[in-house]
Amino acid sequence: MNNGRTERPTRWAFILFLATINLLAFMDRQVFALMIPAIQADIALSDFHLGLIGGLAFALVFSLFSFPLAWLADRFCRKGVIVGGLLFWSLMMAISGLARGFATLFAARMGVGAGEAALTPAAHSLIRSVTKPNDLSRAMALFGAGSALGLGLAYLLGGQIYTLFAGIGDPDVLGLAPWQWVFISFAFPGLVLGVWLSRLKSPAKSTDESTPSNQLPARHPIGNGPLILLFAGIGCFSTAIHAFNTWLPAHFVRAFNWSIGDVGTTFSIIVAIGGLAGMFGSGWIGDRHLAKKGAPAILLIFMAIAALVAIPVLGLAALWPKAWMTVLVLFPAVTLTAAPAVLGPTFVQVIAPSDQRARYSALYLISYTLIGSAFGPALVGLVSDSGIGLANAISLVASTGLIFATGLFWCASRKPISS
């Protein structure tokens, strides 16, 4: 008798299920960027206001809730924390579709951020507990693949749903604009998966889930060793990525007169393929070199290389005079920027004390989200409103963030883990 619960899945099937939830999280997070032109046309917000909604509204609450929810995950039930967060952010996504002004949309996006804060720290800790060390980078890559596919589906489904409702005779359906129906439509899958996960058993723990030679002692000060440099570096890296991802769709609409549907279809293909290539490629590289060298600092070196190569790619992407030129460089841009999304969390989980993994992951995510998501979109909006134009603003913020990230990743790789 299973008391109404489903059978216990295999480790990889369970990680795949977590990746699917991660997919939904990034769909709900990224679809706002695609809807910026429609929202701006409907309720007349400035670039700076939209940057605040797309960045600060999500990032501030995400960061505030990440560590307390990670503490709950470490102390109590990691799966229960994920279920609660998933149901809450899906509900807030639906409420986003009812917003009609800056304040209400800002508040709804804050709710989405609060719910999504529950997912990644608890999921990283769960993955580490059921995965052998030599498989960890690939397990993180599988979980991270959800983000790549989620970004792609946000563009594809968001564009198609918007086009569907925009094509209906009346400009509004039941008093709601097409962009509002997109947000409401995106809410339903999360409610279904939340109920399903609540009935799913977690797989058995790995019999070899620790790496004592690389692991920090339980009360090790987090300011020592490479972690503080890694956190600063990932914040700068995230600033570049969020600036680029949030505003590039609007750049295509403004500069090249693309429709939201065309942007969504094109970006979905590039982001999905490039993101998966970057995720699984870096996961394979990470596991291979960890197995050969045993020193997790190699992961930081690969992060520095990826950020360095990405500087000219992202820095020039929005400056090309033709749409096809920008599209051409999007694939390497997405592939390169996907690598740290796998290698950074892997490094943190390898060295984190076993009873604090969710909290270490939360600190990493706070650095990524509070710095990058809060400042990246808003900085682009602020610089764009100053008069230099959206394309130049994207280029300036993205390239500057990557330059700082490269230096900080490299410095972190030179620091001993327990200094």
NORUR-V353808 format. One record per backbone hydrogen bond with DSSP energy under -0.5 kcal/mol. CO is the residue of the C=O (numbers start at 1). NH is the residue of the N-H. E is the energy in kcal/mol with one decimal. If there is no record, write none. Layout:
co=<CO & CO>
nh=<NH & NH>
e=<E & E>
This chain:
co=<2 & 10 & 11 & 12 & 13 & 14 & 15 & 16 & 17 & 18 & 19 & 20 & 21 & 22 & 23 & 24 & 25 & 26 & 27 & 30 & 30 & 31 & 32 & 33 & 35 & 36 & 37 & 38 & 39 & 40 & 46 & 47 & 48 & 49 & 50 & 51 & 51 & 52 & 55 & 56 & 57 & 58 & 59 & 60 & 61 & 62 & 63 & 64 & 65 & 66 & 67 & 68 & 69 & 70 & 71 & 72 & 76 & 77 & 78 & 79 & 80 & 81 & 82 & 83 & 84 & 85 & 86 & 87 & 88 & 89 & 90 & 91 & 92 & 93 & 94 & 95 & 96 & 101 & 102 & 103 & 104 & 105 & 106 & 107 & 108 & 109 & 110 & 111 & 112 & 113 & 115 & 116 & 116 & 118 & 119 & 120 & 121 & 122 & 123 & 124 & 125 & 126 & 127 & 127 & 128 & 129 & 132 & 133 & 135 & 136 & 137 & 138 & 139 & 140 & 141 & 142 & 143 & 144 & 144 & 145 & 146 & 147 & 148 & 149 & 150 & 151 & 152 & 153 & 153 & 154 & 155 & 156 & 157 & 158 & 159 & 160 & 161 & 162 & 163 & 165 & 172 & 173 & 176 & 177 & 177 & 178 & 179 & 180 & 181 & 182 & 183 & 184 & 184 & 185 & 187 & 188 & 189 & 190 & 191 & 192 & 193 & 194 & 195 & 196 & 197 & 199 & 201 & 208 & 211 & 211 & 217 & 221 & 224 & 226 & 227 & 228 & 229 & 230 & 231 & 232 & 233 & 234 & 235 & 236 & 237 & 238 & 239 & 240 & 241 & 242 & 243 & 244 & 245 & 247 & 248 & 249 & 250 & 251 & 251 & 252 & 252 & 253 & 259 & 260 & 261 & 262 & 263 & 264 & 265 & 266 & 267 & 268 & 269 & 270 & 271 & 272 & 273 & 274 & 275 & 276 & 277 & 278 & 279 & 280 & 281 & 282 & 283 & 284 & 285 & 286 & 287 & 288 & 289 & 289 & 290 & 294 & 295 & 296 & 296 & 297 & 297 & 298 & 299 & 300 & 301 & 302 & 303 & 304 & 305 & 306 & 307 & 308 & 309 & 310 & 310 & 311 & 312 & 313 & 314 & 316 & 316 & 317 & 322 & 323 & 324 & 325 & 326 & 327 & 327 & 329 & 330 & 331 & 332 & 333 & 334 & 335 & 336 & 336 & 338 & 338 & 339 & 339 & 340 & 342 & 343 & 344 & 345 & 346 & 347 & 348 & 351 & 353 & 356 & 357 & 358 & 359 & 360 & 361 & 362 & 363 & 364 & 365 & 366 & 366 & 367 & 367 & 368 & 368 & 369 & 369 & 371 & 372 & 374 & 375 & 376 & 377 & 378 & 379 & 380 & 381 & 382 & 383 & 384 & 384 & 389 & 390 & 391 & 392 & 393 & 394 & 395 & 396 & 397 & 398 & 399 & 400 & 401 & 402 & 403 & 404 & 405 & 406 & 407 & 408 & 409 & 410 & 411 & 411 & 412 & 416 & 417>
nh=<5 & 14 & 15 & 16 & 17 & 18 & 19 & 20 & 21 & 22 & 23 & 24 & 25 & 26 & 27 & 28 & 29 & 30 & 31 & 33 & 34 & 35 & 36 & 36 & 39 & 40 & 41 & 42 & 43 & 44 & 50 & 51 & 52 & 53 & 54 & 55 & 56 & 57 & 59 & 60 & 61 & 62 & 63 & 64 & 65 & 66 & 67 & 68 & 69 & 70 & 71 & 72 & 73 & 74 & 75 & 76 & 78 & 81 & 82 & 83 & 84 & 85 & 86 & 87 & 88 & 89 & 90 & 91 & 92 & 93 & 94 & 95 & 96 & 97 & 97 & 98 & 99 & 105 & 106 & 107 & 108 & 109 & 110 & 111 & 112 & 113 & 114 & 115 & 116 & 117 & 118 & 119 & 120 & 122 & 123 & 124 & 125 & 126 & 127 & 128 & 129 & 130 & 130 & 131 & 131 & 206 & 135 & 136 & 139 & 140 & 141 & 142 & 143 & 144 & 145 & 146 & 146 & 147 & 148 & 149 & 150 & 151 & 152 & 153 & 154 & 155 & 156 & 157 & 158 & 158 & 159 & 160 & 161 & 162 & 163 & 164 & 165 & 166 & 167 & 168 & 174 & 176 & 173 & 180 & 181 & 182 & 183 & 184 & 185 & 186 & 187 & 187 & 188 & 188 & 191 & 192 & 193 & 194 & 195 & 196 & 197 & 198 & 199 & 199 & 200 & 6 & 9 & 133 & 214 & 215 & 220 & 224 & 227 & 230 & 231 & 232 & 233 & 234 & 235 & 236 & 237 & 238 & 239 & 240 & 241 & 242 & 243 & 244 & 245 & 246 & 247 & 248 & 249 & 251 & 252 & 253 & 254 & 255 & 256 & 256 & 258 & 257 & 263 & 264 & 265 & 266 & 267 & 268 & 269 & 270 & 271 & 272 & 273 & 274 & 275 & 276 & 277 & 278 & 279 & 280 & 281 & 282 & 283 & 284 & 285 & 286 & 287 & 288 & 289 & 290 & 291 & 292 & 293 & 294 & 294 & 296 & 298 & 299 & 300 & 300 & 301 & 302 & 303 & 304 & 305 & 306 & 307 & 308 & 309 & 310 & 311 & 311 & 313 & 314 & 315 & 315 & 316 & 317 & 318 & 319 & 320 & 320 & 326 & 327 & 328 & 329 & 330 & 330 & 331 & 333 & 334 & 335 & 336 & 337 & 338 & 339 & 339 & 340 & 341 & 342 & 342 & 343 & 344 & 346 & 347 & 348 & 349 & 350 & 351 & 352 & 216 & 356 & 360 & 361 & 362 & 363 & 364 & 365 & 366 & 367 & 368 & 369 & 370 & 371 & 371 & 372 & 372 & 373 & 373 & 374 & 375 & 376 & 56 & 379 & 380 & 381 & 382 & 383 & 384 & 385 & 386 & 388 & 387 & 389 & 393 & 394 & 395 & 396 & 397 & 398 & 399 & 400 & 401 & 402 & 403 & 404 & 405 & 406 & 407 & 408 & 409 & 410 & 411 & 412 & 413 & 414 & 414 & 415 & 415 & 419 & 419>
e=<-2.2 & -2.4 & -2.4 & -2.1 & -1.9 & -2.2 & -2.3 & -1.8 & -1.7 & -2.3 & -2.2 & -1.9 & -2.2 & -2.2 & -2.1 & -2.6 & -1.7 & -2.5 & -2.1 & -1.3 & -1.0 & -1.5 & -0.6 & -0.9 & -3.0 & -2.8 & -2.0 & -1.6 & -3.0 & -1.3 & -2.3 & -2.4 & -2.0 & -2.1 & -2.9 & -1.6 & -0.6 & -2.9 & -3.1 & -2.7 & -0.8 & -2.3 & -2.5 & -2.0 & -2.3 & -1.5 & -0.8 & -0.5 & -2.2 & -2.1 & -2.5 & -2.0 & -2.1 & -2.5 & -2.2 & -2.9 & -0.7 & -1.8 & -1.9 & -2.5 & -2.3 & -2.2 & -2.7 & -2.3 & -2.0 & -2.8 & -1.8 & -1.8 & -2.3 & -1.9 & -1.7 & -1.9 & -1.9 & -0.9 & -0.6 & -1.8 & -1.1 & -2.1 & -2.7 & -2.4 & -2.1 & -2.3 & -1.8 & -1.6 & -1.8 & -2.2 & -2.2 & -2.1 & -2.5 & -1.3 & -1.6 & -1.3 & -0.7 & -0.7 & -2.7 & -3.2 & -2.1 & -2.3 & -2.9 & -2.5 & -1.9 & -1.2 & -0.5 & -0.7 & -0.5 & -2.9 & -1.9 & -1.3 & -2.2 & -2.8 & -2.1 & -2.2 & -2.2 & -3.0 & -2.0 & -0.7 & -1.1 & -1.1 & -1.4 & -2.7 & -2.4 & -2.5 & -2.1 & -3.1 & -2.3 & -1.7 & -2.6 & -2.6 & -0.8 & -1.2 & -2.0 & -2.2 & -3.1 & -2.2 & -2.3 & -2.4 & -2.3 & -2.7 & -1.6 & -0.8 & -0.6 & -1.7 & -2.3 & -0.7 & -1.5 & -1.6 & -1.6 & -2.1 & -2.6 & -1.9 & -0.6 & -1.1 & -0.7 & -0.6 & -1.1 & -1.6 & -2.5 & -2.2 & -1.5 & -2.0 & -3.0 & -1.6 & -0.7 & -1.3 & -1.4 & -2.4 & -0.8 & -0.9 & -1.7 & -1.2 & -1.9 & -1.7 & -0.7 & -2.6 & -3.0 & -2.0 & -2.6 & -2.8 & -1.5 & -1.9 & -2.6 & -2.5 & -1.8 & -1.7 & -2.1 & -3.0 & -1.9 & -2.1 & -3.2 & -2.0 & -1.4 & -1.9 & -0.5 & -2.0 & -2.0 & -1.8 & -2.6 & -3.2 & -0.5 & -1.4 & -1.7 & -0.6 & -2.4 & -2.6 & -2.3 & -2.3 & -2.8 & -2.0 & -1.4 & -1.8 & -3.0 & -2.0 & -2.4 & -2.7 & -2.1 & -2.2 & -2.3 & -2.3 & -2.8 & -2.6 & -2.0 & -2.1 & -2.1 & -2.3 & -2.3 & -2.8 & -2.3 & -2.2 & -2.4 & -2.3 & -2.2 & -1.7 & -2.9 & -0.7 & -1.6 & -0.6 & -1.6 & -1.8 & -0.6 & -0.5 & -1.6 & -1.9 & -1.7 & -2.1 & -2.1 & -2.3 & -2.3 & -2.3 & -2.4 & -1.6 & -0.8 & -0.9 & -0.7 & -2.8 & -0.5 & -2.3 & -1.6 & -0.9 & -0.6 & -1.6 & -0.7 & -0.7 & -1.4 & -2.6 & -1.9 & -1.3 & -0.8 & -0.8 & -0.7 & -1.7 & -2.9 & -2.5 & -2.5 & -2.0 & -0.9 & -0.7 & -0.8 & -0.5 & -0.6 & -0.6 & -1.7 & -2.4 & -1.9 & -1.7 & -2.3 & -2.1 & -2.4 & -2.1 & -1.8 & -1.6 & -3.4 & -2.2 & -2.4 & -2.5 & -2.2 & -2.2 & -1.9 & -2.5 & -2.8 & -1.9 & -2.2 & -3.2 & -2.7 & -0.6 & -1.0 & -0.7 & -0.9 & -0.7 & -0.8 & -1.4 & -1.8 & -2.6 & -0.5 & -3.0 & -1.9 & -2.3 & -2.7 & -2.9 & -2.8 & -2.4 & -1.0 & -1.0 & -1.4 & -0.8 & -1.7 & -2.5 & -2.2 & -2.5 & -2.3 & -2.4 & -2.3 & -1.9 & -2.1 & -1.9 & -1.9 & -1.9 & -2.1 & -2.4 & -1.7 & -2.2 & -2.7 & -2.1 & -2.3 & -2.3 & -1.9 & -0.8 & -0.8 & -0.5 & -1.0 & -0.6 & -0.5>
